């Protein structure tokens, strides 16, 4: 498939005028990404000289992945801190922390994990974050 993609890329260069060539290659690259979902980033670049990061969608996807990574790191930091301070972390606490989608809530829990005297105090704070009381 890589060879076929390179051939198509070469043919596009011969058929389209230079100002439209990159647009045609971009469309071809999107077709490949949509049709063949297992292609790696490097393979698409090698085939068609199509860099997804040159598109708004590519930059948005990158930002989404970066944000997701920050959230996952924050979750792991809370859990590691709890394990370091209190030993075994109950499975229910692990599940609740891993379900929290907001980084700000995880930062708040991280501070609480540092300050609380015991796991019971942390669980109280966690229950407020997971299901905030209606005041």
Phi and psi in radians as a Rosetta constraint file:
Dihedral C 1 N 2 CA 2 C 2 CIRCULARHARMONIC -1.036 0.35
Dihedral N 2 CA 2 C 2 N 3 CIRCULARHARMONIC -0.745 0.35
Dihedral C 2 N 3 CA 3 C 3 CIRCULARHARMONIC -1.131 0.35
Dihedral N 3 CA 3 C 3 N 4 CIRCULARHARMONIC -0.745 0.35
Dihedral C 3 N 4 CA 4 C 4 CIRCULARHARMONIC -1.108 0.35
Dihedral N 4 CA 4 C 4 N 5 CIRCULARHARMONIC -0.705 0.35
Dihedral C 4 N 5 CA 5 C 5 CIRCULARHARMONIC -1.086 0.35
Dihedral N 5 CA 5 C 5 N 6 CIRCULARHARMONIC -0.728 0.35
Dihedral C 5 N 6 CA 6 C 6 CIRCULARHARMONIC -1.115 0.35
Dihedral N 6 CA 6 C 6 N 7 CIRCULARHARMONIC -0.708 0.35
Dihedral C 6 N 7 CA 7 C 7 CIRCULARHARMONIC -1.091 0.35
Dihedral N 7 CA 7 C 7 N 8 CIRCULARHARMONIC -0.811 0.35
Dihedral C 7 N 8 CA 8 C 8 CIRCULARHARMONIC -1.070 0.35
Dihedral N 8 CA 8 C 8 N 9 CIRCULARHARMONIC -0.719 0.35
Dihedral C 8 N 9 CA 9 C 9 CIRCULARHARMONIC -1.042 0.35
Dihedral N 9 CA 9 C 9 N 10 CIRCULARHARMONIC -0.713 0.35
Dihedral C 9 N 10 CA 10 C 10 CIRCULARHARMONIC -1.158 0.35
Dihedral N 10 CA 10 C 10 N 11 CIRCULARHARMONIC -0.729 0.35
Dihedral C 10 N 11 CA 11 C 11 CIRCULARHARMONIC -1.144 0.35
Dihedral N 11 CA 11 C 11 N 12 CIRCULARHARMONIC -0.661 0.35
Dihedral C 11 N 12 CA 12 C 12 CIRCULARHARMONIC -1.054 0.35
Dihedral N 12 CA 12 C 12 N 13 CIRCULARHARMONIC -0.726 0.35
Dihedral C 12 N 13 CA 13 C 13 CIRCULARHARMONIC -1.084 0.35
Dihedral N 13 CA 13 C 13 N 14 CIRCULARHARMONIC -0.506 0.35
Dihedral C 13 N 14 CA 14 C 14 CIRCULARHARMONIC -1.478 0.35
Dihedral N 14 CA 14 C 14 N 15 CIRCULARHARMONIC -0.490 0.35
Dihedral C 14 N 15 CA 15 C 15 CIRCULARHARMONIC -1.558 0.35
Dihedral N 15 CA 15 C 15 N 16 CIRCULARHARMONIC -0.722 0.35
Dihedral C 15 N 16 CA 16 C 16 CIRCULARHARMONIC -1.641 0.35
Dihedral N 16 CA 16 C 16 N 17 CIRCULARHARMONIC 2.578 0.35
Dihedral C 16 N 17 CA 17 C 17 CIRCULARHARMONIC -1.105 0.35
Dihedral N 17 CA 17 C 17 N 18 CIRCULARHARMONIC 2.739 0.35
Dihedral C 17 N 18 CA 18 C 18 CIRCULARHARMONIC -0.987 0.35
Dihedral N 18 CA 18 C 18 N 19 CIRCULARHARMONIC -0.658 0.35
Dihedral C 18 N 19 CA 19 C 19 CIRCULARHARMONIC -1.237 0.35
Dihedral N 19 CA 19 C 19 N 20 CIRCULARHARMONIC -0.395 0.35
Dihedral C 19 N 20 CA 20 C 20 CIRCULARHARMONIC -1.743 0.35
Dihedral N 20 CA 20 C 20 N 21 CIRCULARHARMONIC -0.184 0.35
Dihedral C 20 N 21 CA 21 C 21 CIRCULARHARMONIC -1.044 0.35
Dihedral N 21 CA 21 C 21 N 22 CIRCULARHARMONIC -0.844 0.35
Dihedral C 21 N 22 CA 22 C 22 CIRCULARHARMONIC -1.138 0.35
Dihedral N 22 CA 22 C 22 N 23 CIRCULARHARMONIC -0.650 0.35
Dihedral C 22 N 23 CA 23 C 23 CIRCULARHARMONIC -1.105 0.35
Dihedral N 23 CA 23 C 23 N 24 CIRCULARHARMONIC -0.739 0.35
Dihedral C 23 N 24 CA 24 C 24 CIRCULARHARMONIC -1.119 0.35
Dihedral N 24 CA 24 C 24 N 25 CIRCULARHARMONIC -0.713 0.35
Dihedral C 24 N 25 CA 25 C 25 CIRCULARHARMONIC -1.145 0.35
Dihedral N 25 CA 25 C 25 N 26 CIRCULARHARMONIC -0.658 0.35
Dihedral C 25 N 26 CA 26 C 26 CIRCULARHARMONIC -1.087 0.35
Dihedral N 26 CA 26 C 26 N 27 CIRCULARHARMONIC -0.758 0.35
Dihedral C 26 N 27 CA 27 C 27 CIRCULARHARMONIC -1.126 0.35
Dihedral N 27 CA 27 C 27 N 28 CIRCULARHARMONIC -0.749 0.35
Dihedral C 27 N 28 CA 28 C 28 CIRCULARHARMONIC -1.080 0.35
Dihedral N 28 CA 28 C 28 N 29 CIRCULARHARMONIC -0.704 0.35
Dihedral C 28 N 29 CA 29 C 29 CIRCULARHARMONIC -1.096 0.35
Dihedral N 29 CA 29 C 29 N 30 CIRCULARHARMONIC -0.730 0.35
Dihedral C 29 N 30 CA 30 C 30 CIRCULARHARMONIC -1.125 0.35
Dihedral N 30 CA 30 C 30 N 31 CIRCULARHARMONIC -0.676 0.35
Dihedral C 30 N 31 CA 31 C 31 CIRCULARHARMONIC -1.029 0.35
Dihedral N 31 CA 31 C 31 N 32 CIRCULARHARMONIC -0.826 0.35
Dihedral C 31 N 32 CA 32 C 32 CIRCULARHARMONIC -1.051 0.35
Dihedral N 32 CA 32 C 32 N 33 CIRCULARHARMONIC -0.789 0.35
Dihedral C 32 N 33 CA 33 C 33 CIRCULARHARMONIC -1.105 0.35
Dihedral N 33 CA 33 C 33 N 34 CIRCULARHARMONIC -0.645 0.35
Dihedral C 33 N 34 CA 34 C 34 CIRCULARHARMONIC -1.314 0.35
Dihedral N 34 CA 34 C 34 N 35 CIRCULARHARMONIC -0.740 0.35
Dihedral C 34 N 35 CA 35 C 35 CIRCULARHARMONIC -1.370 0.35
Dihedral N 35 CA 35 C 35 N 36 CIRCULARHARMONIC -0.701 0.35
Dihedral C 35 N 36 CA 36 C 36 CIRCULARHARMONIC -2.030 0.35
Dihedral N 36 CA 36 C 36 N 37 CIRCULARHARMONIC 1.541 0.35
Dihedral C 36 N 37 CA 37 C 37 CIRCULARHARMONIC -1.262 0.35
Dihedral N 37 CA 37 C 37 N 38 CIRCULARHARMONIC -0.194 0.35
Dihedral C 37 N 38 CA 38 C 38 CIRCULARHARMONIC -1.610 0.35
Dihedral N 38 CA 38 C 38 N 39 CIRCULARHARMONIC -0.014 0.35
Dihedral C 38 N 39 CA 39 C 39 CIRCULARHARMONIC -1.133 0.35
Dihedral N 39 CA 39 C 39 N 40 CIRCULARHARMONIC 2.470 0.35
Dihedral C 39 N 40 CA 40 C 40 CIRCULARHARMONIC -1.582 0.35
Dihedral N 40 CA 40 C 40 N 41 CIRCULARHARMONIC 2.751 0.35
Dihedral C 40 N 41 CA 41 C 41 CIRCULARHARMONIC -0.888 0.35
Dihedral N 41 CA 41 C 41 N 42 CIRCULARHARMONIC -0.831 0.35
Dihedral C 41 N 42 CA 42 C 42 CIRCULARHARMONIC -1.129 0.35
Dihedral N 42 CA 42 C 42 N 43 CIRCULARHARMONIC -0.591 0.35
Dihedral C 42 N 43 CA 43 C 43 CIRCULARHARMONIC -1.184 0.35
Dihedral N 43 CA 43 C 43 N 44 CIRCULARHARMONIC -0.687 0.35
Dihedral C 43 N 44 CA 44 C 44 CIRCULARHARMONIC -1.152 0.35
Dihedral N 44 CA 44 C 44 N 45 CIRCULARHARMONIC -0.728 0.35
Dihedral C 44 N 45 CA 45 C 45 CIRCULARHARMONIC -1.091 0.35
Dihedral N 45 CA 45 C 45 N 46 CIRCULARHARMONIC -0.773 0.35
Dihedral C 45 N 46 CA 46 C 46 CIRCULARHARMONIC -1.114 0.35
Dihedral N 46 CA 46 C 46 N 47 CIRCULARHARMONIC -0.660 0.35
Dihedral C 46 N 47 CA 47 C 47 CIRCULARHARMONIC -1.244 0.35
Dihedral N 47 CA 47 C 47 N 48 CIRCULARHARMONIC -0.880 0.35
Dihedral C 47 N 48 CA 48 C 48 CIRCULARHARMONIC -2.184 0.35
Dihedral N 48 CA 48 C 48 N 49 CIRCULARHARMONIC 0.104 0.35
Dihedral C 48 N 49 CA 49 C 49 CIRCULARHARMONIC 0.949 0.35
Dihedral N 49 CA 49 C 49 N 50 CIRCULARHARMONIC 0.735 0.35
Dihedral C 49 N 50 CA 50 C 50 CIRCULARHARMONIC -1.915 0.35
Dihedral N 50 CA 50 C 50 N 51 CIRCULARHARMONIC 1.934 0.35
Dihedral C 50 N 51 CA 51 C 51 CIRCULARHARMONIC -1.787 0.35
Dihedral N 51 CA 51 C 51 N 52 CIRCULARHARMONIC 1.939 0.35
Dihedral C 51 N 52 CA 52 C 52 CIRCULARHARMONIC -1.011 0.35
Dihedral N 52 CA 52 C 52 N 53 CIRCULARHARMONIC -0.489 0.35
Dihedral C 52 N 53 CA 53 C 53 CIRCULARHARMONIC -1.221 0.35
Dihedral N 53 CA 53 C 53 N 54 CIRCULARHARMONIC -0.192 0.35
Dihedral C 53 N 54 CA 54 C 54 CIRCULARHARMONIC -1.437 0.35
Dihedral N 54 CA 54 C 54 N 55 CIRCULARHARMONIC -0.004 0.35
Dihedral C 54 N 55 CA 55 C 55 CIRCULARHARMONIC -1.937 0.35
Dihedral N 55 CA 55 C 55 N 56 CIRCULARHARMONIC 2.715 0.35
Dihedral C 55 N 56 CA 56 C 56 CIRCULARHARMONIC -1.082 0.35
Dihedral N 56 CA 56 C 56 N 57 CIRCULARHARMONIC -0.759 0.35
Dihedral C 56 N 57 CA 57 C 57 CIRCULARHARMONIC -1.052 0.35
Dihedral N 57 CA 57 C 57 N 58 CIRCULARHARMONIC -0.722 0.35
Dihedral C 57 N 58 CA 58 C 58 CIRCULARHARMONIC -1.098 0.35
Dihedral N 58 CA 58 C 58 N 59 CIRCULARHARMONIC -0.756 0.35
Dihedral C 58 N 59 CA 59 C 59 CIRCULARHARMONIC -1.169 0.35
Dihedral N 59 CA 59 C 59 N 60 CIRCULARHARMONIC -0.640 0.35
Dihedral C 59 N 60 CA 60 C 60 CIRCULARHARMONIC -1.147 0.35
Dihedral N 60 CA 60 C 60 N 61 CIRCULARHARMONIC -0.738 0.35
Dihedral C 60 N 61 CA 61 C 61 CIRCULARHARMONIC -1.081 0.35
Dihedral N 61 CA 61 C 61 N 62 CIRCULARHARMONIC -0.715 0.35
Dihedral C 61 N 62 CA 62 C 62 CIRCULARHARMONIC -1.078 0.35
Dihedral N 62 CA 62 C 62 N 63 CIRCULARHARMONIC -0.785 0.35
Dihedral C 62 N 63 CA 63 C 63 CIRCULARHARMONIC -1.108 0.35
Dihedral N 63 CA 63 C 63 N 64 CIRCULARHARMONIC -0.696 0.35
Dihedral C 63 N 64 CA 64 C 64 CIRCULARHARMONIC -1.098 0.35
Dihedral N 64 CA 64 C 64 N 65 CIRCULARHARMONIC -0.750 0.35
Dihedral C 64 N 65 CA 65 C 65 CIRCULARHARMONIC -1.126 0.35
Dihedral N 65 CA 65 C 65 N 66 CIRCULARHARMONIC -0.705 0.35
Dihedral C 65 N 66 CA 66 C 66 CIRCULARHARMONIC -1.086 0.35
Dihedral N 66 CA 66 C 66 N 67 CIRCULARHARMONIC -0.793 0.35
Dihedral C 66 N 67 CA 67 C 67 CIRCULARHARMONIC -1.098 0.35
Dihedral N 67 CA 67 C 67 N 68 CIRCULARHARMONIC -0.751 0.35
Dihedral C 67 N 68 CA 68 C 68 CIRCULARHARMONIC -1.066 0.35
Dihedral N 68 CA 68 C 68 N 69 CIRCULARHARMONIC -0.693 0.35
Dihedral C 68 N 69 CA 69 C 69 CIRCULARHARMONIC -1.126 0.35
Dihedral N 69 CA 69 C 69 N 70 CIRCULARHARMONIC -0.696 0.35
Dihedral C 69 N 70 CA 70 C 70 CIRCULARHARMONIC -1.100 0.35
Dihedral N 70 CA 70 C 70 N 71 CIRCULARHARMONIC -0.724 0.35
Dihedral C 70 N 71 CA 71 C 71 CIRCULARHARMONIC -1.111 0.35
Dihedral N 71 CA 71 C 71 N 72 CIRCULARHARMONIC -0.808 0.35
Dihedral C 71 N 72 CA 72 C 72 CIRCULARHARMONIC -1.098 0.35
Dihedral N 72 CA 72 C 72 N 73 CIRCULARHARMONIC -0.720 0.35
Dihedral C 72 N 73 CA 73 C 73 CIRCULARHARMONIC -1.089 0.35
Dihedral N 73 CA 73 C 73 N 74 CIRCULARHARMONIC -0.716 0.35
Dihedral C 73 N 74 CA 74 C 74 CIRCULARHARMONIC -1.118 0.35
Dihedral N 74 CA 74 C 74 N 75 CIRCULARHARMONIC -0.715 0.35
Dihedral C 74 N 75 CA 75 C 75 CIRCULARHARMONIC -1.048 0.35
Dihedral N 75 CA 75 C 75 N 76 CIRCULARHARMONIC -0.834 0.35
Dihedral C 75 N 76 CA 76 C 76 CIRCULARHARMONIC -1.128 0.35
Dihedral N 76 CA 76 C 76 N 77 CIRCULARHARMONIC -0.626 0.35
Dihedral C 76 N 77 CA 77 C 77 CIRCULARHARMONIC -1.123 0.35
Dihedral N 77 CA 77 C 77 N 78 CIRCULARHARMONIC -0.722 0.35
Dihedral C 77 N 78 CA 78 C 78 CIRCULARHARMONIC -1.087 0.35
Dihedral N 78 CA 78 C 78 N 79 CIRCULARHARMONIC -0.831 0.35
Dihedral C 78 N 79 CA 79 C 79 CIRCULARHARMONIC -1.155 0.35
Dihedral N 79 CA 79 C 79 N 80 CIRCULARHARMONIC -0.693 0.35
Dihedral C 79 N 80 CA 80 C 80 CIRCULARHARMONIC -1.128 0.35
Dihedral N 80 CA 80 C 80 N 81 CIRCULARHARMONIC -0.705 0.35
Dihedral C 80 N 81 CA 81 C 81 CIRCULARHARMONIC -1.121 0.35
Dihedral N 81 CA 81 C 81 N 82 CIRCULARHARMONIC -0.746 0.35
Dihedral C 81 N 82 CA 82 C 82 CIRCULARHARMONIC -1.085 0.35
Dihedral N 82 CA 82 C 82 N 83 CIRCULARHARMONIC -0.747 0.35
Dihedral C 82 N 83 CA 83 C 83 CIRCULARHARMONIC -1.126 0.35
Dihedral N 83 CA 83 C 83 N 84 CIRCULARHARMONIC -0.718 0.35
Dihedral C 83 N 84 CA 84 C 84 CIRCULARHARMONIC -1.128 0.35
Dihedral N 84 CA 84 C 84 N 85 CIRCULARHARMONIC -0.716 0.35
Dihedral C 84 N 85 CA 85 C 85 CIRCULARHARMONIC -1.405 0.35
Dihedral N 85 CA 85 C 85 N 86 CIRCULARHARMONIC -0.712 0.35
Dihedral C 85 N 86 CA 86 C 86 CIRCULARHARMONIC -2.069 0.35
Dihedral N 86 CA 86 C 86 N 87 CIRCULARHARMONIC 0.031 0.35
Dihedral C 86 N 87 CA 87 C 87 CIRCULARHARMONIC 1.470 0.35
Dihedral N 87 CA 87 C 87 N 88 CIRCULARHARMONIC -2.237 0.35
Dihedral C 87 N 88 CA 88 C 88 CIRCULARHARMONIC -1.187 0.35
Dihedral N 88 CA 88 C 88 N 89 CIRCULARHARMONIC 2.282 0.35
Dihedral C 88 N 89 CA 89 C 89 CIRCULARHARMONIC -1.735 0.35
Dihedral N 89 CA 89 C 89 N 90 CIRCULARHARMONIC 2.209 0.35
Dihedral C 89 N 90 CA 90 C 90 CIRCULARHARMONIC -0.999 0.35
Dihedral N 90 CA 90 C 90 N 91 CIRCULARHARMONIC 2.520 0.35
Dihedral C 90 N 91 CA 91 C 91 CIRCULARHARMONIC -1.012 0.35
Dihedral N 91 CA 91 C 91 N 92 CIRCULARHARMONIC -0.664 0.35
Dihedral C 91 N 92 CA 92 C 92 CIRCULARHARMONIC -1.113 0.35
Dihedral N 92 CA 92 C 92 N 93 CIRCULARHARMONIC -0.647 0.35
Dihedral C 92 N 93 CA 93 C 93 CIRCULARHARMONIC -1.163 0.35
Dihedral N 93 CA 93 C 93 N 94 CIRCULARHARMONIC -0.764 0.35
Dihedral C 93 N 94 CA 94 C 94 CIRCULARHARMONIC -1.028 0.35
Dihedral N 94 CA 94 C 94 N 95 CIRCULARHARMONIC -0.809 0.35
Dihedral C 94 N 95 CA 95 C 95 CIRCULARHARMONIC -1.106 0.35
Dihedral N 95 CA 95 C 95 N 96 CIRCULARHARMONIC -0.728 0.35
Dihedral C 95 N 96 CA 96 C 96 CIRCULARHARMONIC -1.167 0.35
Dihedral N 96 CA 96 C 96 N 97 CIRCULARHARMONIC -0.740 0.35
Dihedral C 96 N 97 CA 97 C 97 CIRCULARHARMONIC -1.118 0.35
Dihedral N 97 CA 97 C 97 N 98 CIRCULARHARMONIC -0.755 0.35
Dihedral C 97 N 98 CA 98 C 98 CIRCULARHARMONIC -1.189 0.35
Dihedral N 98 CA 98 C 98 N 99 CIRCULARHARMONIC -0.285 0.35
Dihedral C 98 N 99 CA 99 C 99 CIRCULARHARMONIC -1.591 0.35
Dihedral N 99 CA 99 C 99 N 100 CIRCULARHARMONIC -0.132 0.35
Dihedral C 99 N 100 CA 100 C 100 CIRCULARHARMONIC -1.327 0.35
Dihedral N 100 CA 100 C 100 N 101 CIRCULARHARMONIC 2.141 0.35
Dihedral C 100 N 101 CA 101 C 101 CIRCULARHARMONIC -1.606 0.35
Dihedral N 101 CA 101 C 101 N 102 CIRCULARHARMONIC -0.237 0.35
Dihedral C 101 N 102 CA 102 C 102 CIRCULARHARMONIC -1.828 0.35
Dihedral N 102 CA 102 C 102 N 103 CIRCULARHARMONIC 2.223 0.35
Dihedral C 102 N 103 CA 103 C 103 CIRCULARHARMONIC -1.079 0.35
Dihedral N 103 CA 103 C 103 N 104 CIRCULARHARMONIC -0.656 0.35
Dihedral C 103 N 104 CA 104 C 104 CIRCULARHARMONIC -1.066 0.35
Dihedral N 104 CA 104 C 104 N 105 CIRCULARHARMONIC -0.691 0.35
Dihedral C 104 N 105 CA 105 C 105 CIRCULARHARMONIC -1.146 0.35
Dihedral N 105 CA 105 C 105 N 106 CIRCULARHARMONIC -0.682 0.35
Dihedral C 105 N 106 CA 106 C 106 CIRCULARHARMONIC -1.185 0.35
Dihedral N 106 CA 106 C 106 N 107 CIRCULARHARMONIC -0.640 0.35
Dihedral C 106 N 107 CA 107 C 107 CIRCULARHARMONIC -1.110 0.35
Dihedral N 107 CA 107 C 107 N 108 CIRCULARHARMONIC -0.718 0.35
Dihedral C 107 N 108 CA 108 C 108 CIRCULARHARMONIC -1.090 0.35
Dihedral N 108 CA 108 C 108 N 109 CIRCULARHARMONIC -0.746 0.35
Dihedral C 108 N 109 CA 109 C 109 CIRCULARHARMONIC -1.178 0.35
Dihedral N 109 CA 109 C 109 N 110 CIRCULARHARMONIC -0.611 0.35
Dihedral C 109 N 110 CA 110 C 110 CIRCULARHARMONIC -1.078 0.35
Dihedral N 110 CA 110 C 110 N 111 CIRCULARHARMONIC -0.797 0.35
Dihedral C 110 N 111 CA 111 C 111 CIRCULARHARMONIC -1.082 0.35
Dihedral N 111 CA 111 C 111 N 112 CIRCULARHARMONIC -0.710 0.35
Dihedral C 111 N 112 CA 112 C 112 CIRCULARHARMONIC -1.143 0.35
Dihedral N 112 CA 112 C 112 N 113 CIRCULARHARMONIC -0.664 0.35
Dihedral C 112 N 113 CA 113 C 113 CIRCULARHARMONIC -1.104 0.35
Dihedral N 113 CA 113 C 113 N 114 CIRCULARHARMONIC -0.524 0.35
Dihedral C 113 N 114 CA 114 C 114 CIRCULARHARMONIC -1.298 0.35
Dihedral N 114 CA 114 C 114 N 115 CIRCULARHARMONIC -0.720 0.35
Dihedral C 114 N 115 CA 115 C 115 CIRCULARHARMONIC -1.483 0.35
Dihedral N 115 CA 115 C 115 N 116 CIRCULARHARMONIC -0.576 0.35
Dihedral C 115 N 116 CA 116 C 116 CIRCULARHARMONIC -1.168 0.35
Dihedral N 116 CA 116 C 116 N 117 CIRCULARHARMONIC 2.599 0.35
Dihedral C 116 N 117 CA 117 C 117 CIRCULARHARMONIC -1.365 0.35
Dihedral N 117 CA 117 C 117 N 118 CIRCULARHARMONIC -0.493 0.35
Dihedral C 117 N 118 CA 118 C 118 CIRCULARHARMONIC -2.707 0.35
Dihedral N 118 CA 118 C 118 N 119 CIRCULARHARMONIC 3.088 0.35
Dihedral C 118 N 119 CA 119 C 119 CIRCULARHARMONIC -1.133 0.35
Dihedral N 119 CA 119 C 119 N 120 CIRCULARHARMONIC -0.558 0.35
Dihedral C 119 N 120 CA 120 C 120 CIRCULARHARMONIC -1.071 0.35
Dihedral N 120 CA 120 C 120 N 121 CIRCULARHARMONIC -0.770 0.35
Dihedral C 120 N 121 CA 121 C 121 CIRCULARHARMONIC -1.103 0.35
Dihedral N 121 CA 121 C 121 N 122 CIRCULARHARMONIC -0.673 0.35
Dihedral C 121 N 122 CA 122 C 122 CIRCULARHARMONIC -1.167 0.35
Dihedral N 122 CA 122 C 122 N 123 CIRCULARHARMONIC -0.741 0.35
Dihedral C 122 N 123 CA 123 C 123 CIRCULARHARMONIC -1.046 0.35
Dihedral N 123 CA 123 C 123 N 124 CIRCULARHARMONIC -0.637 0.35
Dihedral C 123 N 124 CA 124 C 124 CIRCULARHARMONIC -1.094 0.35
Dihedral N 124 CA 124 C 124 N 125 CIRCULARHARMONIC -0.799 0.35
Dihedral C 124 N 125 CA 125 C 125 CIRCULARHARMONIC -1.124 0.35
Dihedral N 125 CA 125 C 125 N 126 CIRCULARHARMONIC -0.705 0.35
Dihedral C 125 N 126 CA 126 C 126 CIRCULARHARMONIC -1.084 0.35
Dihedral N 126 CA 126 C 126 N 127 CIRCULARHARMONIC -0.733 0.35
Dihedral C 126 N 127 CA 127 C 127 CIRCULARHARMONIC -1.136 0.35
Dihedral N 127 CA 127 C 127 N 128 CIRCULARHARMONIC -0.553 0.35
Dihedral C 127 N 128 CA 128 C 128 CIRCULARHARMONIC -1.200 0.35
Dihedral N 128 CA 128 C 128 N 129 CIRCULARHARMONIC -0.657 0.35
Dihedral C 128 N 129 CA 129 C 129 CIRCULARHARMONIC -1.255 0.35
Dihedral N 129 CA 129 C 129 N 130 CIRCULARHARMONIC -0.751 0.35
Dihedral C 129 N 130 CA 130 C 130 CIRCULARHARMONIC -1.234 0.35
Dihedral N 130 CA 130 C 130 N 131 CIRCULARHARMONIC -0.750 0.35
Dihedral C 130 N 131 CA 131 C 131 CIRCULARHARMONIC -2.367 0.35
Dihedral N 131 CA 131 C 131 N 132 CIRCULARHARMONIC 1.433 0.35
Dihedral C 131 N 132 CA 132 C 132 CIRCULARHARMONIC -1.059 0.35
Dihedral N 132 CA 132 C 132 N 133 CIRCULARHARMONIC 2.403 0.35
Dihedral C 132 N 133 CA 133 C 133 CIRCULARHARMONIC -1.238 0.35
Dihedral N 133 CA 133 C 133 N 134 CIRCULARHARMONIC 2.574 0.35
Dihedral C 133 N 134 CA 134 C 134 CIRCULARHARMONIC -1.524 0.35
Dihedral N 134 CA 134 C 134 N 135 CIRCULARHARMONIC 1.932 0.35
